[in-house]
Amino acid sequence: MPRIQPTRPQMEILVWISIFLLLFCLSWQFHWHEGLDGFIEQHHGYPLDHALLALNISGFLGLIYSALRIRDLSREVNRRLQAEKNVDWIACHDTLTELPNRRFLDSLCARAMIDQRAQETYVVFSIDLDGFKKVNDLLGHDHGDAVLKIVAQRLSALFPRERVFRIGADEFVVLARRMGNPDLAALGSRIVRVIGKPFTFNGVAVDLGASVGFALYPENGDDLGQVIRHSDCAMSVAKKQGRDLVKPFVPSMQDELAKRIRMEGDLRAAIRKAEILPYYQPLVDLKANKIIGFEALARWKTASGEFIPPSVFIPVAEQAGLIVELTDQLLRRACTDALSWPSELVLSFNLSPIQLSDRLLGLRILKILGDVGLPPHRVELEVTESAIIQDAVTARIVLDDLVNAGVRIALDDFGTGYSSLSQLSNYRFDKIKIDRSFVASFETNDKQDKVIKAIIALGAGLGVTITAEGIEEESQRRRLQELGCDIGQGYLLGRPVPIEEITAGHVNTRILQRG
């Protein structure tokens, strides 16, 4: 056990008692009292006895005063010690949920590395809340704080004898001892169910989920800190694959995470150097056989000449919080390029689903158009059904602002999302784009053919332009023309090319020759 050090008041009391006992013993041993009495008797002409009496009384009063001062000092020292304990507590705990924080977790890992005698086995659960940002956006941060407190209480109730940490805005870690051979995947599912129980604030139901990853100590790492990193890696994989998923750590995840981190670093550098450029794919009027605009598609060519597909780097940009900067950069460049085209040509540009949850998106887009000088009616923004569903309230505000400013809106990947007809009735769309999955097989699949007929008829009835994506065969183009499809897009009509090929006139020539 650690040795307890005495406080300063305690030391002063011990010193005073020691001096008193020493003087008492010396007086007793050498008969100081008799000698003093004799000295006073010999000099009775002097008021020495009165002086000694006054000295004794003042000494006694000084003793009382010293005792009171020592008491006050002791109280002050105790208050200071308590304050230091409070500061230590605050430094190691989250003040909102009162759970231990990352600093406490790091110190626990450091102690575990020093104490090699511990033979405990643990499971570490890393938990990230799904849908928490929407709670803050829709209900405000006060309600968000209330949700975090409830989540902390639920986790603490689920693990009453284990340690629960809050290590981030909506991230938690549970460090639990393993007894026997528990079903850890089932325990992770219990965490998801507990967090997913309904929340209700002022009559508003809050939908919250959780992504959970877990790792084992010491099986998945020699030290506790490494195991925590591995559980966090498993949680990232779970979050990437969907909602309310539980994933155990496997070594291949670490390789994937390292690859993703490298990709994120390269992507940041590419955005900083403006290496990701828009390439332009023609949009062709199938009836008049002429180009009516171009869709801007992001292309990343590395220094080694390798092209990294958008399907790889766009999700990384979304998860790393880089999609806003990348989109603004690409849109500004595309709008600048579009100024060099004939005024009747339209620029089509895709928006990430994540961005439609940003209420400032419309203002940023309109500012870019104003800065560049491109008229809003020459811009067509493509959004997917799934993007609208994610945050319908904000999406409506953003899209209405853009439509009111004159920007055109196209519903992309029609038929593959949710509640397609509902979206058509609730929003003002200028164009519907038939997903390439229908075009690829509609010539040989009677059901697909009927779906395309229905979409084209729906567009005609609503007065909305229909675009077919993924046209790669001449027979597909002819069939779509027969069905009355308005616009075509695909490798047959033109591949995505850099702006230099458009300004050189190569694209127009190729389309006209095919006609």
Backbone torsions as a table, in degrees:
resi	resn	phi	psi	omega
1	MET	NA	144.2	179.1
2	PRO	-67.1	143.7	-179.6
3	ARG	-76.6	131.2	-178.1
4	ILE	-84.9	123.2	179.2
5	GLN	-85.4	132.8	178.7
6	PRO	-68.9	151.3	178.1
7	THR	-80.5	169.8	-179.1
8	ARG	-62.3	-45.9	177.1
9	PRO	-58.0	-40.2	178.6
10	GLN	-63.6	-40.3	178.1
11	MET	-63.8	-42.1	-179.4
12	GLU	-64.1	-40.0	178.0
13	ILE	-63.4	-43.5	179.2
14	LEU	-62.0	-41.7	178.8
15	VAL	-64.7	-43.9	-179.1
16	TRP	-63.0	-45.3	179.6
17	ILE	-63.4	-37.9	-179.9
18	SER	-64.5	-44.8	179.4
19	ILE	-64.2	-41.9	179.3
20	PHE	-60.8	-47.0	179.9
21	LEU	-64.5	-36.7	178.5
22	LEU	-64.0	-47.1	179.4
23	LEU	-65.0	-38.6	178.3
24	PHE	-61.5	-44.9	-179.7
25	CYS	-65.3	-41.3	179.2
26	LEU	-64.8	-40.7	179.5
27	SER	-64.4	-41.2	179.4
28	TRP	-67.2	-41.7	-175.6
29	GLN	-69.7	-41.1	-173.6
30	PHE	-105.8	11.5	175.5
31	HIS	53.7	49.7	-179.6
32	TRP	-62.6	-32.3	-176.2
33	HIS	-65.3	-45.0	178.9
34	GLU	-64.1	-40.5	179.0
35	GLY	-64.1	-39.0	179.8
36	LEU	-67.9	-39.0	177.8
37	ASP	-62.5	-41.6	179.0
38	GLY	-64.2	-40.3	179.7
39	PHE	-63.2	-41.6	179.1
40	ILE	-66.7	-37.7	-179.7
41	GLU	-65.0	-38.5	179.7
42	GLN	-68.9	-27.8	-177.5
43	HIS	-117.9	49.4	-176.1
44	HIS	-67.4	-12.1	177.4
45	GLY	-70.9	-18.5	179.1
46	TYR	-100.6	145.8	-178.6
47	PRO	-80.4	51.9	-177.4
48	LEU	-68.1	-35.0	-179.4
49	ASP	-64.3	-36.4	177.2
50	HIS	-68.2	-39.0	178.6
51	ALA	-63.5	-42.5	179.2
52	LEU	-65.9	-37.9	178.2
53	LEU	-63.6	-43.9	178.3
54	ALA	-63.3	-38.8	179.2
55	LEU	-64.4	-40.3	179.0
56	ASN	-64.9	-43.9	-179.4
57	ILE	-64.3	-45.2	-179.3
58	SER	-65.4	-36.1	176.2
59	GLY	-63.9	-40.2	178.3
60	PHE	-64.9	-43.2	177.3
61	LEU	-64.0	-39.6	176.9
62	GLY	-61.4	-35.8	177.4
63	LEU	-63.8	-43.9	178.3
64	ILE	-62.3	-44.9	180.0
65	TYR	-60.9	-42.9	180.0
66	SER	-63.3	-39.2	179.3
67	ALA	-63.7	-41.1	178.4
68	LEU	-65.7	-41.0	178.7
69	ARG	-64.8	-40.2	178.3
70	ILE	-64.2	-38.7	177.7
71	ARG	-62.2	-46.5	179.0
72	ASP	-62.2	-41.4	179.9
73	LEU	-64.5	-39.7	178.9
74	SER	-62.6	-43.1	177.9
75	ARG	-62.5	-41.2	-179.9
76	GLU	-64.0	-41.7	178.2
77	VAL	-63.1	-41.3	179.0
78	ASN	-64.6	-39.4	177.5
79	ARG	-64.3	-39.7	179.9
80	ARG	-66.1	-41.9	178.0
81	LEU	-62.2	-40.3	178.6
82	GLN	-66.2	-39.2	177.8
83	ALA	-63.5	-40.5	178.2
84	GLU	-63.8	-38.7	176.3
85	LYS	-63.3	-40.7	179.1
86	ASN	-63.7	-41.2	178.3
87	VAL	-62.7	-43.7	177.7
88	ASP	-61.3	-39.8	179.8
89	TRP	-64.4	-46.2	-179.8
90	ILE	-62.0	-40.0	-179.2
91	ALA	-65.3	-27.7	-174.2
92	CYS	-108.2	6.6	-178.9
93	HIS	-135.1	153.1	173.8
94	ASP	-81.5	120.0	-173.4
95	THR	-68.6	-24.8	-179.3
96	LEU	-74.7	-53.2	-175.9
97	THR	-96.0	-11.8	-176.8
98	GLU	64.1	18.9	174.5
99	LEU	-87.4	153.7	172.0
100	PRO	-57.3	147.8	-177.1
101	ASN	-106.4	-169.5	-177.3
102	ARG	-63.1	-36.2	179.4
103	ARG	-61.8	-42.3	177.4
104	PHE	-63.3	-42.0	179.8
105	LEU	-63.3	-41.9	178.9
106	ASP	-63.6	-41.4	179.2
107	SER	-66.5	-35.0	177.6
108	LEU	-65.8	-40.3	177.7
109	CYS	-64.9	-40.1	178.7
110	ALA	-63.2	-41.7	178.5
111	ARG	-65.7	-36.7	-179.9
112	ALA	-65.2	-33.4	178.3
113	MET	-70.0	-35.1	-179.4
114	ILE	-74.7	-41.1	-177.0
115	ASP	-85.3	91.5	-178.9
116	GLN	-80.4	-6.7	-177.4
117	ARG	-78.0	-20.8	-176.1
118	ALA	-68.0	127.9	-179.8
119	GLN	-111.7	19.2	-178.4
120	GLU	-68.9	147.7	171.5
121	THR	-111.9	138.6	-173.8
122	TYR	-129.1	159.7	164.0
123	VAL	-120.5	134.8	179.5
124	VAL	-111.2	121.7	175.8
125	PHE	-104.0	124.1	171.6
126	SER	-103.0	128.2	-171.3
127	ILE	-126.3	129.0	175.4
128	ASP	-124.4	129.6	-176.9
129	LEU	-75.5	135.4	176.1
130	ASP	-99.1	127.0	177.4
131	GLY	90.2	7.8	-177.4
132	PHE	-70.3	-35.8	179.6
133	LYS	-60.2	-37.0	179.8
134	LYS	-65.6	-34.3	177.6
135	VAL	-62.0	-46.1	178.9
136	ASN	-63.5	-42.6	-176.8
137	ASP	-67.3	-40.7	-174.0
138	LEU	-87.4	-37.6	-173.6
139	LEU	-108.1	-15.6	-179.3
140	GLY	99.9	163.1	-174.5
141	HIS	-70.8	-26.5	177.5
142	ASP	-62.4	-44.4	177.5
143	HIS	-69.1	-34.2	176.1
144	GLY	-61.5	-41.8	177.2
145	ASP	-63.2	-39.5	179.0
146	ALA	-63.6	-38.6	177.5
147	VAL	-63.3	-43.0	179.9
148	LEU	-62.4	-39.7	178.0
149	LYS	-62.9	-42.3	-179.1
150	ILE	-67.1	-41.1	177.5
151	VAL	-60.8	-42.9	178.2
152	ALA	-61.0	-41.8	178.7
153	GLN	-65.2	-40.3	-179.9
154	ARG	-65.6	-42.4	179.1
155	LEU	-67.1	-40.5	178.9
156	SER	-64.6	-35.7	177.7
157	ALA	-70.7	-33.9	178.7
158	LEU	-72.0	-31.9	179.3
159	PHE	-123.6	71.3	-172.8
160	PRO	-67.6	-26.6	-177.3
161	ARG	-109.8	11.7	-179.3
162	GLU	-117.9	173.1	-178.1
163	ARG	-95.0	128.9	176.0
164	VAL	-116.9	129.9	-177.1
165	PHE	-120.4	145.6	166.5
166	ARG	-108.4	115.9	-172.2
167	ILE	-112.9	-1.9	179.5
168	GLY	-158.7	-174.0	-177.6
169	ALA	-56.0	-50.4	178.9
170	ASP	-132.8	34.9	-179.2
171	GLU	-119.8	136.4	-180.0
172	PHE	-130.7	154.6	175.2
173	VAL	-131.0	136.3	175.0
174	VAL	-117.1	125.5	176.7
175	LEU	-109.3	107.7	-172.9
176	ALA	-122.9	137.3	175.7
177	ARG	-73.9	146.3	179.5
178	ARG	-101.3	127.9	177.1
179	MET	-119.2	117.8	-178.9
180	GLY	75.0	-134.9	-177.2
181	ASN	-131.0	72.6	-174.9
182	PRO	-72.4	156.6	174.6
183	ASP	-83.5	95.1	-172.7
184	LEU	-71.9	-34.0	177.1
185	ALA	-63.3	-39.9	177.5
186	ALA	-66.2	-37.2	177.9
187	LEU	-66.0	-39.4	175.5
188	GLY	-62.1	-38.0	177.4
189	SER	-66.4	-34.6	175.7
190	ARG	-62.8	-39.4	177.4
191	ILE	-59.1	-45.5	179.9
192	VAL	-61.3	-43.9	-178.7
193	ARG	-66.3	-41.0	-179.4
194	VAL	-63.5	-45.2	-179.8
195	ILE	-68.8	-33.0	-176.3
196	GLY	-79.4	-1.2	176.1
197	LYS	-60.2	142.9	-172.6
198	PRO	-58.9	141.4	169.3
199	PHE	-109.8	142.5	176.1
200	THR	-135.3	125.4	178.8
201	PHE	-128.1	118.1	179.0
202	ASN	53.4	39.0	178.6
203	GLY	82.5	-0.9	-179.9
204	VAL	-100.1	122.7	179.2
205	ALA	-81.0	136.6	-180.0
206	VAL	-109.2	124.1	179.4
207	ASP	-97.3	114.5	-177.6
208	LEU	-130.6	142.2	176.7
209	GLY	-131.0	-172.7	-179.0
210	ALA	-151.9	142.2	169.9
211	SER	-107.1	130.0	-172.1
212	VAL	-126.4	132.7	170.7
213	GLY	-126.1	149.4	179.0
214	PHE	-141.2	152.7	178.9
215	ALA	-141.4	160.2	-173.0
216	LEU	-112.5	141.4	173.7
217	TYR	-114.9	126.3	10.6
218	PRO	-100.7	10.7	-174.9
219	GLU	-62.3	-37.5	-175.4
220	ASN	-100.7	13.1	178.1
221	GLY	171.5	148.1	-178.3
222	ASP	-75.6	-26.4	178.0
223	ASP	-127.1	157.1	-172.9
224	LEU	-63.7	-37.3	179.7
225	GLY	-61.2	-39.7	178.2
226	GLN	-65.2	-39.6	179.2
227	VAL	-64.8	-37.9	177.5
228	ILE	-63.6	-41.3	177.1
229	ARG	-63.3	-37.2	179.0
230	HIS	-68.2	-39.8	177.4
231	SER	-64.9	-36.6	177.2
232	ASP	-65.3	-36.8	176.7
233	CYS	-62.4	-44.8	178.8
234	ALA	-63.3	-38.2	177.8
235	MET	-63.7	-39.8	178.6
236	SER	-62.2	-39.2	177.7
237	VAL	-64.9	-42.6	178.8
238	ALA	-61.6	-43.3	-178.1
239	LYS	-67.0	-35.2	-179.0
240	LYS	-68.6	-33.5	-175.1
241	GLN	-85.2	-14.7	178.7
242	GLY	160.2	-153.5	-175.2
243	ARG	-119.6	145.4	176.8
244	ASP	59.8	38.4	179.0
245	LEU	-104.3	152.1	177.0
246	VAL	-122.0	126.1	-177.5
247	LYS	-129.8	130.5	171.1
248	PRO	-81.7	153.8	179.1
249	PHE	-75.1	135.0	170.1
250	VAL	-129.6	149.3	-174.0
251	PRO	-55.1	-32.0	-178.6
252	SER	-63.4	-24.5	178.0
253	MET	-63.3	-36.5	-178.5
254	GLN	-64.7	-39.8	178.1
255	ASP	-64.9	-41.2	179.3
256	GLU	-65.1	-39.4	179.2
257	LEU	-65.9	-42.4	178.4
258	ALA	-61.8	-40.3	178.4
259	LYS	-63.7	-41.3	-179.8
260	ARG	-66.5	-38.9	179.0
261	ILE	-63.7	-42.0	176.9
262	ARG	-63.6	-42.2	178.7
263	MET	-61.6	-42.4	179.5
264	GLU	-63.0	-42.1	177.9
265	GLY	-63.5	-43.6	177.8
266	ASP	-64.1	-37.7	-179.7
267	LEU	-66.4	-41.3	177.4
268	ARG	-59.6	-44.2	179.9
269	ALA	-64.9	-39.5	-179.9
270	ALA	-65.1	-39.6	177.6
271	ILE	-66.9	-42.0	179.4
272	ARG	-61.4	-36.1	-179.0
273	LYS	-92.1	1.6	-179.1
274	ALA	56.5	44.7	-179.8
275	GLU	-86.8	-16.9	178.2
276	ILE	-89.7	120.2	-171.4
277	LEU	-120.0	155.0	172.9
278	PRO	-80.7	131.2	167.8
279	TYR	-105.0	155.8	-170.2
280	TYR	-122.3	125.0	177.4
281	GLN	-107.8	131.6	-175.3
282	PRO	-65.7	144.3	168.3
283	LEU	-107.8	118.4	-169.3
284	VAL	-113.0	130.3	172.5
285	ASP	-71.2	111.4	-175.5
286	LEU	-69.6	-21.6	-179.6
287	LYS	-84.6	-43.8	-179.2
288	ALA	-93.3	-8.2	179.4
289	ASN	55.7	51.0	178.3
290	LYS	-143.3	155.4	179.3
291	ILE	-74.9	129.7	178.1
292	ILE	-113.2	-1.2	177.9
293	GLY	168.7	-174.2	-179.9
294	PHE	-138.4	143.8	172.0
295	GLU	-96.7	128.5	178.5
296	ALA	-83.0	125.0	-180.0
297	LEU	-123.2	131.2	-176.5
298	ALA	-70.7	133.3	177.6
299	ARG	-133.5	129.9	-178.6
300	TRP	-116.4	111.0	177.1
301	LYS	-108.1	117.8	-177.2
302	THR	-75.2	171.8	-179.8
303	ALA	-61.5	-27.3	179.8
304	SER	-81.9	-2.0	179.9
305	GLY	92.0	3.1	-179.4
306	GLU	-84.0	136.0	174.9
307	PHE	-92.9	125.8	175.5
308	ILE	-97.1	123.1	-174.5
309	PRO	-62.9	146.4	175.6
310	PRO	-58.8	-31.2	179.3
311	SER	-63.8	-16.2	178.5
312	VAL	-94.1	-50.7	-171.2
313	PHE	-88.0	-22.8	178.5
314	ILE	-65.3	-47.0	176.2
315	PRO	-59.8	-35.8	177.9
316	VAL	-65.3	-41.7	178.6
317	ALA	-63.0	-38.3	179.4
318	GLU	-66.7	-44.8	-177.6
319	GLN	-71.8	-31.0	-177.8
320	ALA	-87.9	0.1	-179.7
321	GLY	75.5	23.5	-177.5
322	LEU	-102.9	-3.6	-171.5
323	ILE	-67.7	-32.9	179.7
324	VAL	-65.9	-48.5	179.6
325	GLU	-62.5	-42.2	-179.7
326	LEU	-65.3	-44.7	-179.3
327	THR	-63.2	-46.0	179.5
328	ASP	-60.6	-41.3	-179.5
329	GLN	-64.8	-45.7	-179.4
330	LEU	-68.2	-40.7	-179.6
331	LEU	-64.6	-41.5	178.9
332	ARG	-62.7	-43.4	179.5
333	ARG	-65.5	-42.7	-179.2
334	ALA	-64.7	-41.2	178.7
335	CYS	-64.3	-38.9	177.6
336	THR	-63.6	-42.8	178.5
337	ASP	-64.3	-38.8	-176.6
338	ALA	-64.9	-22.6	177.9
339	LEU	-63.1	-24.1	-178.6
340	SER	-85.4	-5.4	-179.3
341	TRP	-88.0	163.4	170.7
342	PRO	-56.8	147.3	-170.7
343	SER	-65.5	-18.3	-179.1
344	GLU	-84.6	-9.8	-178.8
345	LEU	-81.5	141.0	-176.0
346	VAL	-103.3	144.1	172.5
347	LEU	-101.2	120.1	176.8
348	SER	-102.3	136.1	-173.3
349	PHE	-141.2	133.1	-178.6
350	ASN	-85.7	140.8	174.0
351	LEU	-108.7	138.3	177.0
352	SER	-69.5	142.6	177.3
353	PRO	-55.3	-34.5	-178.6
354	ILE	-62.6	-33.9	-173.4
355	GLN	-70.2	-24.9	-179.3
356	LEU	-71.6	-3.9	173.0
357	SER	-91.7	1.1	-178.3
358	ASP	-101.2	112.1	-177.3
359	ARG	-65.8	-18.8	-179.1
360	LEU	-90.4	0.4	-176.3
361	LEU	-58.4	-48.7	-178.6
362	GLY	-58.5	-42.0	179.9
363	LEU	-64.7	-39.7	179.8
364	ARG	-65.8	-41.6	179.5
365	ILE	-63.7	-46.3	-179.3
366	LEU	-65.8	-33.0	176.9
367	LYS	-65.9	-41.8	178.5
368	ILE	-62.9	-43.9	178.1
369	LEU	-60.5	-41.7	179.4
370	GLY	-66.4	-40.8	179.7
371	ASP	-64.3	-41.3	-177.1
372	VAL	-79.3	-33.7	-178.2
373	GLY	95.1	19.4	178.7
374	LEU	-90.5	126.1	-179.4
375	PRO	-61.5	139.2	-178.5
376	PRO	-58.2	-32.3	-176.9
377	HIS	-68.8	-12.0	178.0
378	ARG	-91.6	2.7	-177.7
379	VAL	-113.0	133.4	177.3
380	GLU	-124.2	118.9	-178.1
381	LEU	-101.1	130.8	-178.3
382	GLU	-100.9	128.2	177.4
383	VAL	-128.3	151.4	179.3
384	THR	-98.4	160.6	178.3
385	GLU	-63.1	-41.0	-179.1
386	SER	-62.7	-33.3	178.5
387	ALA	-65.0	-39.0	-179.7
388	ILE	-68.4	-39.0	-177.4
389	ILE	-65.9	-35.3	-175.0
390	GLN	-56.2	-42.5	179.1
391	ASP	-147.5	81.1	-171.6
392	ALA	-62.4	-36.3	-177.1
393	VAL	-65.3	-51.5	-179.3
394	THR	-67.3	-39.0	179.8
395	ALA	-59.6	-41.0	179.6
396	ARG	-64.1	-42.8	179.9
397	ILE	-61.0	-47.2	-177.7
398	VAL	-63.6	-49.2	-176.6
399	LEU	-66.8	-38.8	177.7
400	ASP	-62.2	-41.7	178.4
401	ASP	-60.5	-42.8	-178.2
402	LEU	-68.9	-43.2	179.6
403	VAL	-63.2	-41.8	179.1
404	ASN	-63.8	-26.3	178.4
405	ALA	-84.7	-6.4	177.9
406	GLY	104.8	-0.1	179.2
407	VAL	-76.2	141.3	177.6
408	ARG	-87.1	148.6	180.0
409	ILE	-123.9	131.0	177.4
410	ALA	-115.6	138.3	176.8
411	LEU	-92.8	109.7	-173.9
412	ASP	-88.2	156.1	176.0
413	ASP	54.3	42.4	-175.7
414	PHE	-61.7	135.9	178.1
415	GLY	95.3	-10.4	-178.8
416	THR	-105.3	-7.1	-176.8
417	GLY	-101.1	-140.8	-175.4
418	TYR	-118.1	138.9	170.7
419	SER	50.9	54.2	-174.4
420	SER	-57.4	-48.4	-177.9
421	LEU	-65.3	-33.8	177.4
422	SER	-62.6	-41.0	-180.0
423	GLN	-65.2	-38.6	-179.7
424	LEU	-64.2	-32.6	-178.8
425	SER	-83.9	-23.3	-175.8
426	ASN	-94.6	-19.4	-175.7
427	TYR	-126.4	158.1	178.2
428	ARG	-96.3	101.6	179.4
429	PHE	-106.6	141.8	176.5
430	ASP	-93.3	-19.3	-175.0
431	LYS	-150.2	147.3	170.7
432	ILE	-118.0	130.7	179.4
433	LYS	-107.0	119.9	177.6
434	ILE	-74.2	127.2	-176.1
435	ASP	-64.3	146.7	-176.8
436	ARG	-61.9	-23.4	179.8
437	SER	-64.2	-28.5	176.3
438	PHE	-77.7	-42.1	-176.7
439	VAL	-66.5	-33.5	-174.4
440	ALA	-62.0	-30.7	-172.4
441	SER	-128.1	8.1	-172.5
442	PHE	-70.1	-20.9	179.7
443	GLU	-71.8	-29.5	-177.7
444	THR	-108.5	-5.5	-177.7
445	ASN	-118.9	111.5	-175.2
446	ASP	-62.3	-38.0	179.6
447	LYS	-65.5	-42.1	178.6
448	GLN	-63.0	-39.6	178.9
449	ASP	-61.3	-41.5	178.8
450	LYS	-67.1	-36.2	177.4
451	VAL	-61.9	-45.6	-179.8
452	ILE	-64.7	-40.8	176.0
453	LYS	-57.9	-43.7	-178.4
454	ALA	-65.1	-40.0	-179.5
455	ILE	-66.4	-43.3	179.9
456	ILE	-63.8	-41.0	178.1
457	ALA	-65.6	-38.1	178.2
458	LEU	-63.1	-42.9	178.5
459	GLY	-62.3	-41.7	179.3
460	ALA	-64.1	-39.8	179.9
461	GLY	-67.9	-34.2	-179.3
462	LEU	-89.7	-7.7	-177.1
463	GLY	72.4	32.8	-178.2
464	VAL	-112.8	135.7	179.1
465	THR	-68.5	142.0	179.9
466	ILE	-113.2	129.5	176.1
467	THR	-117.4	135.0	176.3
468	ALA	-105.2	124.5	178.8
469	GLU	-93.6	159.4	170.4
470	GLY	74.3	29.9	177.3
471	ILE	-76.3	116.7	-177.2
472	GLU	-124.9	-10.8	-179.3
473	GLU	-123.1	146.5	179.1
474	GLU	-62.6	-34.6	179.5
475	SER	-65.7	-34.0	177.5
476	GLN	-64.9	-42.0	-179.9
477	ARG	-64.1	-43.7	-178.6
478	ARG	-63.5	-43.0	-179.2
479	ARG	-64.4	-41.6	178.1
480	LEU	-65.2	-36.2	175.7
481	GLN	-63.1	-41.9	179.8
482	GLU	-63.0	-36.7	-178.8
483	LEU	-76.8	-11.4	178.1
484	GLY	93.2	19.7	177.2
485	CYS	-66.2	139.3	-173.3
486	ASP	-79.9	-51.3	-170.5
487	ILE	-128.7	144.4	177.6
488	GLY	-122.4	153.2	179.9
489	GLN	-150.8	136.5	179.8
490	GLY	160.7	175.2	-176.3
491	TYR	-63.4	-29.7	177.7
492	LEU	-61.4	-38.3	-175.5
493	LEU	-90.9	-15.6	178.3
494	GLY	153.6	132.4	177.6
495	ARG	-85.9	159.7	175.1
496	PRO	-61.9	131.6	-177.7
497	VAL	-134.0	157.3	176.4
498	PRO	-70.6	166.1	-175.2
499	ILE	-60.9	-28.7	-177.1
500	GLU	-61.6	-36.9	-179.6
501	GLU	-72.1	-29.8	179.0
502	ILE	-72.0	-46.2	-178.5
503	THR	-66.3	-24.5	177.9
504	ALA	-80.0	-9.2	176.5
505	GLY	86.5	6.6	-176.6
506	HIS	-66.5	-35.9	-175.1
507	VAL	-68.9	-44.8	179.6
508	ASN	-59.5	-41.7	-179.3
509	THR	-61.6	-44.9	-177.1
510	ARG	-62.3	-43.2	-178.8
511	ILE	-65.1	-44.7	-178.1
512	LEU	-63.9	-36.3	179.2
513	GLN	-65.6	-38.0	178.1
514	ARG	-65.7	-28.4	179.3
515	GLY	-70.0	NA	NA
